[in-house]
Amino acid sequence: MNIFKNMILILPFSIINLSAYDEKHAKELYKTANCSACHDPSHYTNENRKVKNYKELSKQVDACRYSNNVGWFDEDRDDVVKYLNDTYYKF
């Protein structure tokens, strides 16, 4: 029973951690990976863009991450996806 009490106390903090991201870190990742060399802001705001939802955005960032071998961890990718969504896409 003690285990369940601890899980109940820890769970809300885990959920908060999953939803929070470091915007400054995400901007730095975006900058150092030189994403703007291929993607200027109009790329994200174009009505005819490929990406139509959050899941597709995540997949596209993954594709860029692997094709450019930027060495991001999954958490880094998640931060960049959240940054792009908050800044441009707003899904």
PDB file of N, CA, C and O in Angstrom:
ATOM      1  N   MET A   1       0.823  -1.194   0.000  1.00  0.00           N
ATOM      2  CA  MET A   1       0.000   0.000   0.000  1.00  0.00           C
ATOM      3  C   MET A   1       0.868   1.261   0.000  1.00  0.00           C
ATOM      4  O   MET A   1       0.494   2.266  -0.603  1.00  0.00           O
ATOM      5  N   ASN A   2       2.001   1.218   0.656  1.00  0.00           N
ATOM      6  CA  ASN A   2       2.907   2.359   0.682  1.00  0.00           C
ATOM      7  C   ASN A   2       3.385   2.741  -0.716  1.00  0.00           C
ATOM      8  O   ASN A   2       3.549   3.923  -1.018  1.00  0.00           O
ATOM      9  N   ILE A   3       3.607   1.752  -1.557  1.00  0.00           N
ATOM     10  CA  ILE A   3       4.063   1.990  -2.924  1.00  0.00           C
ATOM     11  C   ILE A   3       3.033   2.836  -3.672  1.00  0.00           C
ATOM     12  O   ILE A   3       3.395   3.763  -4.396  1.00  0.00           O
ATOM     13  N   PHE A   4       1.763   2.517  -3.496  1.00  0.00           N
ATOM     14  CA  PHE A   4       0.712   3.248  -4.189  1.00  0.00           C
ATOM     15  C   PHE A   4       0.626   4.697  -3.709  1.00  0.00           C
ATOM     16  O   PHE A   4       0.399   5.605  -4.509  1.00  0.00           O
ATOM     17  N   LYS A   5       0.808   4.915  -2.401  1.00  0.00           N
ATOM     18  CA  LYS A   5       0.804   6.285  -1.876  1.00  0.00           C
ATOM     19  C   LYS A   5       1.932   7.089  -2.509  1.00  0.00           C
ATOM     20  O   LYS A   5       1.734   8.241  -2.895  1.00  0.00           O
ATOM     21  N   ASN A   6       3.116   6.485  -2.619  1.00  0.00           N
ATOM     22  CA  ASN A   6       4.257   7.180  -3.224  1.00  0.00           C
ATOM     23  C   ASN A   6       4.005   7.477  -4.695  1.00  0.00           C
ATOM     24  O   ASN A   6       4.357   8.552  -5.182  1.00  0.00           O
ATOM     25  N   MET A   7       3.399   6.533  -5.403  1.00  0.00           N
ATOM     26  CA  MET A   7       3.108   6.745  -6.820  1.00  0.00           C
ATOM     27  C   MET A   7       2.116   7.891  -7.005  1.00  0.00           C
ATOM     28  O   MET A   7       2.252   8.695  -7.927  1.00  0.00           O
ATOM     29  N   ILE A   8       1.135   7.961  -6.137  1.00  0.00           N
ATOM     30  CA  ILE A   8       0.134   9.023  -6.227  1.00  0.00           C
ATOM     31  C   ILE A   8       0.779  10.382  -5.977  1.00  0.00           C
ATOM     32  O   ILE A   8       0.402  11.374  -6.601  1.00  0.00           O
ATOM     33  N   LEU A   9       1.737  10.431  -5.079  1.00  0.00           N
ATOM     34  CA  LEU A   9       2.423  11.684  -4.789  1.00  0.00           C
ATOM     35  C   LEU A   9       3.378  12.091  -5.911  1.00  0.00           C
ATOM     36  O   LEU A   9       3.528  13.280  -6.192  1.00  0.00           O
ATOM     37  N   ILE A  10       4.014  11.132  -6.545  1.00  0.00           N
ATOM     38  CA  ILE A  10       5.015  11.404  -7.577  1.00  0.00           C
ATOM     39  C   ILE A  10       4.373  11.669  -8.935  1.00  0.00           C
ATOM     40  O   ILE A  10       4.883  12.484  -9.705  1.00  0.00           O
ATOM     41  N   LEU A  11       3.287  11.013  -9.239  1.00  0.00           N
ATOM     42  CA  LEU A  11       2.665  11.092 -10.561  1.00  0.00           C
ATOM     43  C   LEU A  11       2.393  12.516 -11.044  1.00  0.00           C
ATOM     44  O   LEU A  11       2.752  12.833 -12.178  1.00  0.00           O
ATOM     45  N   PRO A  12       1.781  13.386 -10.247  1.00  0.00           N
ATOM     46  CA  PRO A  12       1.524  14.741 -10.758  1.00  0.00           C
ATOM     47  C   PRO A  12       2.799  15.477 -11.172  1.00  0.00           C
ATOM     48  O   PRO A  12       2.783  16.238 -12.140  1.00  0.00           O
ATOM     49  N   PHE A  13       3.894  15.262 -10.457  1.00  0.00           N
ATOM     50  CA  PHE A  13       5.146  15.917 -10.805  1.00  0.00           C
ATOM     51  C   PHE A  13       5.728  15.349 -12.092  1.00  0.00           C
ATOM     52  O   PHE A  13       6.349  16.080 -12.864  1.00  0.00           O
ATOM     53  N   SER A  14       5.539  14.078 -12.329  1.00  0.00           N
ATOM     54  CA  SER A  14       5.998  13.452 -13.569  1.00  0.00           C
ATOM     55  C   SER A  14       5.258  14.020 -14.765  1.00  0.00           C
ATOM     56  O   SER A  14       5.863  14.273 -15.807  1.00  0.00           O
ATOM     57  N   ILE A  15       3.976  14.220 -14.628  1.00  0.00           N
ATOM     58  CA  ILE A  15       3.177  14.769 -15.716  1.00  0.00           C
ATOM     59  C   ILE A  15       3.602  16.202 -16.013  1.00  0.00           C
ATOM     60  O   ILE A  15       3.698  16.593 -17.176  1.00  0.00           O
ATOM     61  N   ILE A  16       3.853  16.977 -14.980  1.00  0.00           N
ATOM     62  CA  ILE A  16       4.311  18.349 -15.168  1.00  0.00           C
ATOM     63  C   ILE A  16       5.636  18.356 -15.909  1.00  0.00           C
ATOM     64  O   ILE A  16       5.827  19.169 -16.813  1.00  0.00           O
ATOM     65  N   ASN A  17       6.553  17.473 -15.552  1.00  0.00           N
ATOM     66  CA  ASN A  17       7.852  17.397 -16.206  1.00  0.00           C
ATOM     67  C   ASN A  17       7.726  17.062 -17.679  1.00  0.00           C
ATOM     68  O   ASN A  17       8.480  17.588 -18.498  1.00  0.00           O
ATOM     69  N   LEU A  18       6.783  16.194 -18.032  1.00  0.00           N
ATOM     70  CA  LEU A  18       6.626  15.798 -19.422  1.00  0.00           C
ATOM     71  C   LEU A  18       6.126  16.952 -20.281  1.00  0.00           C
ATOM     72  O   LEU A  18       6.460  17.039 -21.462  1.00  0.00           O
ATOM     73  N   SER A  19       5.335  17.828 -19.699  1.00  0.00           N
ATOM     74  CA  SER A  19       4.756  18.899 -20.492  1.00  0.00           C
ATOM     75  C   SER A  19       5.648  20.140 -20.547  1.00  0.00           C
ATOM     76  O   SER A  19       5.462  20.992 -21.416  1.00  0.00           O
ATOM     77  N   ALA A  20       6.594  20.250 -19.652  1.00  0.00           N
ATOM     78  CA  ALA A  20       7.476  21.409 -19.631  1.00  0.00           C
ATOM     79  C   ALA A  20       8.654  21.196 -20.573  1.00  0.00           C
ATOM     80  O   ALA A  20       9.134  20.077 -20.757  1.00  0.00           O
ATOM     81  N   TYR A  21       9.101  22.289 -21.159  1.00  0.00           N
ATOM     82  CA  TYR A  21      10.291  22.202 -21.992  1.00  0.00           C
ATOM     83  C   TYR A  21      11.090  23.476 -21.848  1.00  0.00           C
ATOM     84  O   TYR A  21      10.579  24.497 -21.388  1.00  0.00           O
ATOM     85  N   ASP A  22      12.325  23.409 -22.236  1.00  0.00           N
ATOM     86  CA  ASP A  22      13.229  24.533 -22.107  1.00  0.00           C
ATOM     87  C   ASP A  22      13.295  25.261 -23.447  1.00  0.00           C
ATOM     88  O   ASP A  22      13.998  24.826 -24.360  1.00  0.00           O
ATOM     89  N   GLU A  23      12.573  26.354 -23.562  1.00  0.00           N
ATOM     90  CA  GLU A  23      12.503  27.086 -24.822  1.00  0.00           C
ATOM     91  C   GLU A  23      13.873  27.619 -25.239  1.00  0.00           C
ATOM     92  O   GLU A  23      14.222  27.582 -26.419  1.00  0.00           O
ATOM     93  N   LYS A  24      14.636  28.104 -24.291  1.00  0.00           N
ATOM     94  CA  LYS A  24      15.973  28.630 -24.601  1.00  0.00           C
ATOM     95  C   LYS A  24      16.861  27.522 -25.177  1.00  0.00           C
ATOM     96  O   LYS A  24      17.591  27.734 -26.146  1.00  0.00           O
ATOM     97  N   HIS A  25      16.786  26.354 -24.570  1.00  0.00           N
ATOM     98  CA  HIS A  25      17.553  25.191 -25.044  1.00  0.00           C
ATOM     99  C   HIS A  25      17.097  24.795 -26.446  1.00  0.00           C
ATOM    100  O   HIS A  25      17.924  24.492 -27.307  1.00  0.00           O
ATOM    101  N   ALA A  26      15.787  24.796 -26.676  1.00  0.00           N
ATOM    102  CA  ALA A  26      15.243  24.434 -27.985  1.00  0.00           C
ATOM    103  C   ALA A  26      15.714  25.410 -29.062  1.00  0.00           C
ATOM    104  O   ALA A  26      16.092  24.988 -30.155  1.00  0.00           O
ATOM    105  N   LYS A  27      15.696  26.705 -28.764  1.00  0.00           N
ATOM    106  CA  LYS A  27      16.173  27.710 -29.720  1.00  0.00           C
ATOM    107  C   LYS A  27      17.654  27.494 -30.039  1.00  0.00           C
ATOM    108  O   LYS A  27      18.076  27.622 -31.189  1.00  0.00           O
ATOM    109  N   GLU A  28      18.423  27.170 -29.023  1.00  0.00           N
ATOM    110  CA  GLU A  28      19.860  26.933 -29.225  1.00  0.00           C
ATOM    111  C   GLU A  28      20.094  25.690 -30.088  1.00  0.00           C
ATOM    112  O   GLU A  28      20.958  25.697 -30.965  1.00  0.00           O
ATOM    113  N   LEU A  29      19.335  24.634 -29.845  1.00  0.00           N
ATOM    114  CA  LEU A  29      19.436  23.427 -30.675  1.00  0.00           C
ATOM    115  C   LEU A  29      19.107  23.750 -32.122  1.00  0.00           C
ATOM    116  O   LEU A  29      19.816  23.331 -33.037  1.00  0.00           O
ATOM    117  N   TYR A  30      18.045  24.487 -32.323  1.00  0.00           N
ATOM    118  CA  TYR A  30      17.604  24.879 -33.662  1.00  0.00           C
ATOM    119  C   TYR A  30      18.696  25.692 -34.358  1.00  0.00           C
ATOM    120  O   TYR A  30      18.988  25.494 -35.538  1.00  0.00           O
ATOM    121  N   LYS A  31      19.285  26.605 -33.601  1.00  0.00           N
ATOM    122  CA  LYS A  31      20.336  27.470 -34.153  1.00  0.00           C
ATOM    123  C   LYS A  31      21.605  26.692 -34.486  1.00  0.00           C
ATOM    124  O   LYS A  31      22.150  26.836 -35.580  1.00  0.00           O
ATOM    125  N   THR A  32      22.074  25.875 -33.560  1.00  0.00           N
ATOM    126  CA  THR A  32      23.334  25.155 -33.775  1.00  0.00           C
ATOM    127  C   THR A  32      23.206  24.062 -34.827  1.00  0.00           C
ATOM    128  O   THR A  32      24.198  23.694 -35.456  1.00  0.00           O
ATOM    129  N   ALA A  33      21.999  23.535 -35.028  1.00  0.00           N
ATOM    130  CA  ALA A  33      21.782  22.533 -36.082  1.00  0.00           C
ATOM    131  C   ALA A  33      21.623  23.208 -37.442  1.00  0.00           C
ATOM    132  O   ALA A  33      21.531  22.539 -38.471  1.00  0.00           O
ATOM    133  N   ASN A  34      21.593  24.538 -37.434  1.00  0.00           N
ATOM    134  CA  ASN A  34      21.484  25.326 -38.656  1.00  0.00           C
ATOM    135  C   ASN A  34      20.207  24.998 -39.440  1.00  0.00           C
ATOM    136  O   ASN A  34      20.219  24.926 -40.669  1.00  0.00           O
ATOM    137  N   CYS A  35      19.124  24.804 -38.716  1.00  0.00           N
ATOM    138  CA  CYS A  35      17.840  24.472 -39.343  1.00  0.00           C
ATOM    139  C   CYS A  35      17.387  25.562 -40.307  1.00  0.00           C
ATOM    140  O   CYS A  35      16.747  25.278 -41.319  1.00  0.00           O
ATOM    141  N   SER A  36      17.723  26.813 -39.987  1.00  0.00           N
ATOM    142  CA  SER A  36      17.266  27.921 -40.823  1.00  0.00           C
ATOM    143  C   SER A  36      17.944  27.940 -42.198  1.00  0.00           C
ATOM    144  O   SER A  36      17.520  28.687 -43.080  1.00  0.00           O
ATOM    145  N   ALA A  37      18.977  27.139 -42.388  1.00  0.00           N
ATOM    146  CA  ALA A  37      19.607  27.046 -43.707  1.00  0.00           C
ATOM    147  C   ALA A  37      18.621  26.471 -44.727  1.00  0.00           C
ATOM    148  O   ALA A  37      18.654  26.837 -45.901  1.00  0.00           O
ATOM    149  N   CYS A  38      17.759  25.584 -44.280  1.00  0.00           N
ATOM    150  CA  CYS A  38      16.743  24.980 -45.164  1.00  0.00           C
ATOM    151  C   CYS A  38      15.348  25.529 -44.901  1.00  0.00           C
ATOM    152  O   CYS A  38      14.500  25.535 -45.793  1.00  0.00           O
ATOM    153  N   HIS A  39      15.112  25.988 -43.682  1.00  0.00           N
ATOM    154  CA  HIS A  39      13.764  26.360 -43.264  1.00  0.00           C
ATOM    155  C   HIS A  39      13.722  27.789 -42.736  1.00  0.00           C
ATOM    156  O   HIS A  39      14.063  28.034 -41.579  1.00  0.00           O
ATOM    157  N   ASP A  40      13.305  28.733 -43.579  1.00  0.00           N
ATOM    158  CA  ASP A  40      13.071  30.081 -43.061  1.00  0.00           C
ATOM    159  C   ASP A  40      11.634  30.105 -42.515  1.00  0.00           C
ATOM    160  O   ASP A  40      10.874  29.169 -42.762  1.00  0.00           O
ATOM    161  N   PRO A  41      11.255  31.148 -41.787  1.00  0.00           N
ATOM    162  CA  PRO A  41       9.923  31.159 -41.170  1.00  0.00           C
ATOM    163  C   PRO A  41       8.764  30.926 -42.142  1.00  0.00           C
ATOM    164  O   PRO A  41       7.740  30.362 -41.754  1.00  0.00           O
ATOM    165  N   SER A  42       8.910  31.345 -43.379  1.00  0.00           N
ATOM    166  CA  SER A  42       7.817  31.134 -44.328  1.00  0.00           C
ATOM    167  C   SER A  42       7.579  29.644 -44.606  1.00  0.00           C
ATOM    168  O   SER A  42       6.482  29.244 -44.997  1.00  0.00           O
ATOM    169  N   HIS A  43       8.610  28.841 -44.402  1.00  0.00           N
ATOM    170  CA  HIS A  43       8.467  27.394 -44.573  1.00  0.00           C
ATOM    171  C   HIS A  43       7.416  26.842 -43.607  1.00  0.00           C
ATOM    172  O   HIS A  43       6.644  25.950 -43.958  1.00  0.00           O
ATOM    173  N   TYR A  44       7.397  27.377 -42.399  1.00  0.00           N
ATOM    174  CA  TYR A  44       6.488  26.890 -41.362  1.00  0.00           C
ATOM    175  C   TYR A  44       5.088  27.482 -41.489  1.00  0.00           C
ATOM    176  O   TYR A  44       4.112  26.852 -41.083  1.00  0.00           O
ATOM    177  N   THR A  45       4.983  28.670 -42.041  1.00  0.00           N
ATOM    178  CA  THR A  45       3.698  29.364 -42.070  1.00  0.00           C
ATOM    179  C   THR A  45       2.985  29.238 -43.420  1.00  0.00           C
ATOM    180  O   THR A  45       1.850  29.694 -43.559  1.00  0.00           O
ATOM    181  N   ASN A  46       3.619  28.644 -44.389  1.00  0.00           N
ATOM    182  CA  ASN A  46       3.042  28.452 -45.714  1.00  0.00           C
ATOM    183  C   ASN A  46       1.765  27.605 -45.614  1.00  0.00           C
ATOM    184  O   ASN A  46       1.764  26.560 -44.963  1.00  0.00           O
ATOM    185  N   GLU A  47       0.700  28.046 -46.245  1.00  0.00           N
ATOM    186  CA  GLU A  47      -0.566  27.308 -46.193  1.00  0.00           C
ATOM    187  C   GLU A  47      -0.464  25.929 -46.847  1.00  0.00           C
ATOM    188  O   GLU A  47      -1.224  25.025 -46.501  1.00  0.00           O
ATOM    189  N   ASN A  48       0.451  25.763 -47.774  1.00  0.00           N
ATOM    190  CA  ASN A  48       0.612  24.491 -48.485  1.00  0.00           C
ATOM    191  C   ASN A  48       1.696  23.599 -47.870  1.00  0.00           C
ATOM    192  O   ASN A  48       2.212  22.700 -48.534  1.00  0.00           O
ATOM    193  N   ARG A  49       2.031  23.842 -46.631  1.00  0.00           N
ATOM    194  CA  ARG A  49       3.088  23.060 -45.976  1.00  0.00           C
ATOM    195  C   ARG A  49       2.686  21.589 -45.859  1.00  0.00           C
ATOM    196  O   ARG A  49       1.504  21.245 -45.834  1.00  0.00           O
ATOM    197  N   LYS A  50       3.715  20.730 -45.788  1.00  0.00           N
ATOM    198  CA  LYS A  50       3.484  19.282 -45.653  1.00  0.00           C
ATOM    199  C   LYS A  50       2.883  18.927 -44.298  1.00  0.00           C
ATOM    200  O   LYS A  50       1.978  18.097 -44.210  1.00  0.00           O
ATOM    201  N   VAL A  51       3.383  19.551 -43.259  1.00  0.00           N
ATOM    202  CA  VAL A  51       3.014  19.202 -41.888  1.00  0.00           C
ATOM    203  C   VAL A  51       1.630  19.755 -41.562  1.00  0.00           C
ATOM    204  O   VAL A  51       1.393  20.960 -41.651  1.00  0.00           O
ATOM    205  N   LYS A  52       0.725  18.863 -41.186  1.00  0.00           N
ATOM    206  CA  LYS A  52      -0.661  19.246 -40.907  1.00  0.00           C
ATOM    207  C   LYS A  52      -1.089  19.036 -39.457  1.00  0.00           C
ATOM    208  O   LYS A  52      -2.160  19.488 -39.052  1.00  0.00           O
ATOM    209  N   ASN A  53      -0.242  18.340 -38.663  1.00  0.00           N
ATOM    210  CA  ASN A  53      -0.583  18.109 -37.264  1.00  0.00           C
ATOM    211  C   ASN A  53       0.692  17.876 -36.450  1.00  0.00           C
ATOM    212  O   ASN A  53       1.787  17.777 -37.004  1.00  0.00           O
ATOM    213  N   TYR A  54       0.532  17.790 -35.139  1.00  0.00           N
ATOM    214  CA  TYR A  54       1.676  17.679 -34.220  1.00  0.00           C
ATOM    215  C   TYR A  54       2.491  16.413 -34.480  1.00  0.00           C
ATOM    216  O   TYR A  54       3.721  16.446 -34.437  1.00  0.00           O
ATOM    217  N   LYS A  55       1.821  15.319 -34.746  1.00  0.00           N
ATOM    218  CA  LYS A  55       2.514  14.049 -34.992  1.00  0.00           C
ATOM    219  C   LYS A  55       3.386  14.141 -36.246  1.00  0.00           C
ATOM    220  O   LYS A  55       4.518  13.658 -36.254  1.00  0.00           O
ATOM    221  N   GLU A  56       2.861  14.757 -37.296  1.00  0.00           N
ATOM    222  CA  GLU A  56       3.643  14.929 -38.523  1.00  0.00           C
ATOM    223  C   GLU A  56       4.831  15.865 -38.288  1.00  0.00           C
ATOM    224  O   GLU A  56       5.905  15.667 -38.855  1.00  0.00           O
ATOM    225  N   LEU A  57       4.633  16.874 -37.457  1.00  0.00           N
ATOM    226  CA  LEU A  57       5.733  17.786 -37.118  1.00  0.00           C
ATOM    227  C   LEU A  57       6.852  17.027 -36.433  1.00  0.00           C
ATOM    228  O   LEU A  57       8.023  17.213 -36.764  1.00  0.00           O
ATOM    229  N   SER A  58       6.507  16.185 -35.495  1.00  0.00           N
ATOM    230  CA  SER A  58       7.503  15.383 -34.789  1.00  0.00           C
ATOM    231  C   SER A  58       8.249  14.460 -35.756  1.00  0.00           C
ATOM    232  O   SER A  58       9.469  14.320 -35.670  1.00  0.00           O
ATOM    233  N   LYS A  59       7.516  13.838 -36.669  1.00  0.00           N
ATOM    234  CA  LYS A  59       8.144  12.958 -37.660  1.00  0.00           C
ATOM    235  C   LYS A  59       9.077  13.739 -38.580  1.00  0.00           C
ATOM    236  O   LYS A  59      10.150  13.249 -38.934  1.00  0.00           O
ATOM    237  N   GLN A  60       8.680  14.943 -38.968  1.00  0.00           N
ATOM    238  CA  GLN A  60       9.502  15.749 -39.854  1.00  0.00           C
ATOM    239  C   GLN A  60      10.784  16.198 -39.159  1.00  0.00           C
ATOM    240  O   GLN A  60      11.860  16.180 -39.757  1.00  0.00           O
ATOM    241  N   VAL A  61      10.668  16.599 -37.898  1.00  0.00           N
ATOM    242  CA  VAL A  61      11.867  16.991 -37.138  1.00  0.00           C
ATOM    243  C   VAL A  61      12.787  15.790 -36.991  1.00  0.00           C
ATOM    244  O   VAL A  61      14.006  15.933 -37.087  1.00  0.00           O
ATOM    245  N   ASP A  62      12.227  14.612 -36.761  1.00  0.00           N
ATOM    246  CA  ASP A  62      13.034  13.391 -36.697  1.00  0.00           C
ATOM    247  C   ASP A  62      13.754  13.140 -38.021  1.00  0.00           C
ATOM    248  O   ASP A  62      14.935  12.795 -38.032  1.00  0.00           O
ATOM    249  N   ALA A  63      13.054  13.309 -39.120  1.00  0.00           N
ATOM    250  CA  ALA A  63      13.668  13.098 -40.439  1.00  0.00           C
ATOM    251  C   ALA A  63      14.841  14.052 -40.637  1.00  0.00           C
ATOM    252  O   ALA A  63      15.901  13.642 -41.111  1.00  0.00           O
ATOM    253  N   CYS A  64      14.661  15.303 -40.281  1.00  0.00           N
ATOM    254  CA  CYS A  64      15.755  16.281 -40.392  1.00  0.00           C
ATOM    255  C   CYS A  64      16.892  15.933 -39.434  1.00  0.00           C
ATOM    256  O   CYS A  64      18.068  16.033 -39.782  1.00  0.00           O
ATOM    257  N   ARG A  65      16.525  15.529 -38.244  1.00  0.00           N
ATOM    258  CA  ARG A  65      17.525  15.179 -37.228  1.00  0.00           C
ATOM    259  C   ARG A  65      18.427  14.056 -37.725  1.00  0.00           C
ATOM    260  O   ARG A  65      19.647  14.130 -37.578  1.00  0.00           O
ATOM    261  N   TYR A  66      17.844  13.030 -38.305  1.00  0.00           N
ATOM    262  CA  TYR A  66      18.641  11.893 -38.771  1.00  0.00           C
ATOM    263  C   TYR A  66      19.376  12.183 -40.075  1.00  0.00           C
ATOM    264  O   TYR A  66      20.520  11.763 -40.247  1.00  0.00           O
ATOM    265  N   SER A  67      18.737  12.890 -40.984  1.00  0.00           N
ATOM    266  CA  SER A  67      19.402  13.149 -42.265  1.00  0.00           C
ATOM    267  C   SER A  67      20.554  14.136 -42.117  1.00  0.00           C
ATOM    268  O   SER A  67      21.482  14.133 -42.926  1.00  0.00           O
ATOM    269  N   ASN A  68      20.499  14.976 -41.093  1.00  0.00           N
ATOM    270  CA  ASN A  68      21.580  15.938 -40.864  1.00  0.00           C
ATOM    271  C   ASN A  68      22.510  15.523 -39.737  1.00  0.00           C
ATOM    272  O   ASN A  68      23.461  16.233 -39.411  1.00  0.00           O
ATOM    273  N   ASN A  69      22.231  14.366 -39.142  1.00  0.00           N
ATOM    274  CA  ASN A  69      23.084  13.797 -38.100  1.00  0.00           C
ATOM    275  C   ASN A  69      23.467  14.825 -37.031  1.00  0.00           C
ATOM    276  O   ASN A  69      24.644  15.021 -36.732  1.00  0.00           O
ATOM    277  N   VAL A  70      22.452  15.473 -36.466  1.00  0.00           N
ATOM    278  CA  VAL A  70      22.715  16.522 -35.488  1.00  0.00           C
ATOM    279  C   VAL A  70      23.014  15.997 -34.083  1.00  0.00           C
ATOM    280  O   VAL A  70      23.484  16.750 -33.231  1.00  0.00           O
ATOM    281  N   GLY A  71      22.749  14.726 -33.838  1.00  0.00           N
ATOM    282  CA  GLY A  71      23.105  14.137 -32.552  1.00  0.00           C
ATOM    283  C   GLY A  71      22.188  14.498 -31.398  1.00  0.00           C
ATOM    284  O   GLY A  71      22.602  14.469 -30.239  1.00  0.00           O
ATOM    285  N   TRP A  72      20.949  14.837 -31.705  1.00  0.00           N
ATOM    286  CA  TRP A  72      20.001  15.154 -30.642  1.00  0.00           C
ATOM    287  C   TRP A  72      19.479  13.891 -29.982  1.00  0.00           C
ATOM    288  O   TRP A  72      19.302  12.861 -30.631  1.00  0.00           O
ATOM    289  N   PHE A  73      19.236  13.986 -28.683  1.00  0.00           N
ATOM    290  CA  PHE A  73      18.506  12.954 -27.961  1.00  0.00           C
ATOM    291  C   PHE A  73      17.016  13.136 -28.258  1.00  0.00           C
ATOM    292  O   PHE A  73      16.613  14.162 -28.807  1.00  0.00           O
ATOM    293  N   ASP A  74      16.208  12.156 -27.903  1.00  0.00           N
ATOM    294  CA  ASP A  74      14.762  12.265 -28.106  1.00  0.00           C
ATOM    295  C   ASP A  74      14.199  13.483 -27.369  1.00  0.00           C
ATOM    296  O   ASP A  74      13.295  14.152 -27.870  1.00  0.00           O
ATOM    297  N   GLU A  75      14.726  13.763 -26.198  1.00  0.00           N
ATOM    298  CA  GLU A  75      14.269  14.914 -25.414  1.00  0.00           C
ATOM    299  C   GLU A  75      14.572  16.220 -26.149  1.00  0.00           C
ATOM    300  O   GLU A  75      13.783  17.163 -26.096  1.00  0.00           O
ATOM    301  N   ASP A  76      15.716  16.272 -26.834  1.00  0.00           N
ATOM    302  CA  ASP A  76      16.074  17.455 -27.620  1.00  0.00           C
ATOM    303  C   ASP A  76      15.090  17.633 -28.772  1.00  0.00           C
ATOM    304  O   ASP A  76      14.607  18.736 -29.028  1.00  0.00           O
ATOM    305  N   ARG A  77      14.805  16.542 -29.456  1.00  0.00           N
ATOM    306  CA  ARG A  77      13.825  16.578 -30.548  1.00  0.00           C
ATOM    307  C   ARG A  77      12.481  17.073 -30.041  1.00  0.00           C
ATOM    308  O   ARG A  77      11.836  17.906 -30.678  1.00  0.00           O
ATOM    309  N   ASP A  78      12.064  16.557 -28.893  1.00  0.00           N
ATOM    310  CA  ASP A  78      10.784  16.965 -28.314  1.00  0.00           C
ATOM    311  C   ASP A  78      10.768  18.461 -28.009  1.00  0.00           C
ATOM    312  O   ASP A  78       9.762  19.133 -28.238  1.00  0.00           O
ATOM    313  N   ASP A  79      11.880  18.981 -27.493  1.00  0.00           N
ATOM    314  CA  ASP A  79      11.970  20.412 -27.211  1.00  0.00           C
ATOM    315  C   ASP A  79      11.862  21.235 -28.490  1.00  0.00           C
ATOM    316  O   ASP A  79      11.162  22.248 -28.514  1.00  0.00           O
ATOM    317  N   VAL A  80      12.537  20.818 -29.539  1.00  0.00           N
ATOM    318  CA  VAL A  80      12.489  21.545 -30.806  1.00  0.00           C
ATOM    319  C   VAL A  80      11.090  21.472 -31.410  1.00  0.00           C
ATOM    320  O   VAL A  80      10.595  22.463 -31.947  1.00  0.00           O
ATOM    321  N   VAL A  81      10.456  20.321 -31.327  1.00  0.00           N
ATOM    322  CA  VAL A  81       9.084  20.179 -31.829  1.00  0.00           C
ATOM    323  C   VAL A  81       8.155  21.118 -31.067  1.00  0.00           C
ATOM    324  O   VAL A  81       7.339  21.807 -31.680  1.00  0.00           O
ATOM    325  N   LYS A  82       8.266  21.155 -29.759  1.00  0.00           N
ATOM    326  CA  LYS A  82       7.418  22.044 -28.953  1.00  0.00           C
ATOM    327  C   LYS A  82       7.704  23.503 -29.280  1.00  0.00           C
ATOM    328  O   LYS A  82       6.784  24.317 -29.359  1.00  0.00           O
ATOM    329  N   TYR A  83       8.978  23.834 -29.470  1.00  0.00           N
ATOM    330  CA  TYR A  83       9.354  25.198 -29.828  1.00  0.00           C
ATOM    331  C   TYR A  83       8.742  25.592 -31.176  1.00  0.00           C
ATOM    332  O   TYR A  83       8.149  26.664 -31.299  1.00  0.00           O
ATOM    333  N   LEU A  84       8.885  24.736 -32.175  1.00  0.00           N
ATOM    334  CA  LEU A  84       8.327  25.037 -33.500  1.00  0.00           C
ATOM    335  C   LEU A  84       6.806  25.142 -33.442  1.00  0.00           C
ATOM    336  O   LEU A  84       6.212  26.006 -34.086  1.00  0.00           O
ATOM    337  N   ASN A  85       6.185  24.264 -32.675  1.00  0.00           N
ATOM    338  CA  ASN A  85       4.739  24.305 -32.557  1.00  0.00           C
ATOM    339  C   ASN A  85       4.285  25.592 -31.872  1.00  0.00           C
ATOM    340  O   ASN A  85       3.362  26.255 -32.344  1.00  0.00           O
ATOM    341  N   ASP A  86       4.919  25.940 -30.781  1.00  0.00           N
ATOM    342  CA  ASP A  86       4.530  27.155 -30.046  1.00  0.00           C
ATOM    343  C   ASP A  86       4.798  28.420 -30.852  1.00  0.00           C
ATOM    344  O   ASP A  86       4.044  29.390 -30.769  1.00  0.00           O
ATOM    345  N   THR A  87       5.873  28.404 -31.630  1.00  0.00           N
ATOM    346  CA  THR A  87       6.280  29.590 -32.368  1.00  0.00           C
ATOM    347  C   THR A  87       5.543  29.747 -33.695  1.00  0.00           C
ATOM    348  O   THR A  87       5.176  30.860 -34.069  1.00  0.00           O
ATOM    349  N   TYR A  88       5.324  28.639 -34.410  1.00  0.00           N
ATOM    350  CA  TYR A  88       4.780  28.724 -35.767  1.00  0.00           C
ATOM    351  C   TYR A  88       3.467  27.962 -35.983  1.00  0.00           C
ATOM    352  O   TYR A  88       2.486  28.534 -36.459  1.00  0.00           O
ATOM    353  N   TYR A  89       3.454  26.706 -35.642  1.00  0.00           N
ATOM    354  CA  TYR A  89       2.340  25.840 -36.065  1.00  0.00           C
ATOM    355  C   TYR A  89       1.077  26.012 -35.245  1.00  0.00           C
ATOM    356  O   TYR A  89      -0.012  26.154 -35.802  1.00  0.00           O
ATOM    357  N   LYS A  90       1.212  26.002 -33.933  1.00  0.00           N
ATOM    358  CA  LYS A  90       0.082  26.172 -33.006  1.00  0.00           C
ATOM    359  C   LYS A  90      -0.998  25.087 -33.153  1.00  0.00           C
ATOM    360  O   LYS A  90      -2.191  25.382 -33.220  1.00  0.00           O
ATOM    361  N   PHE A  91      -0.546  23.827 -33.201  1.00  0.00           N
ATOM    362  CA  PHE A  91      -1.488  22.698 -33.271  1.00  0.00           C
ATOM    363  C   PHE A  91      -2.145  22.475 -31.935  1.00  0.00           C
ATOM    364  O   PHE A  91      -2.968  21.570 -31.795  1.00  0.00           O
TER     365      PHE A  91
END
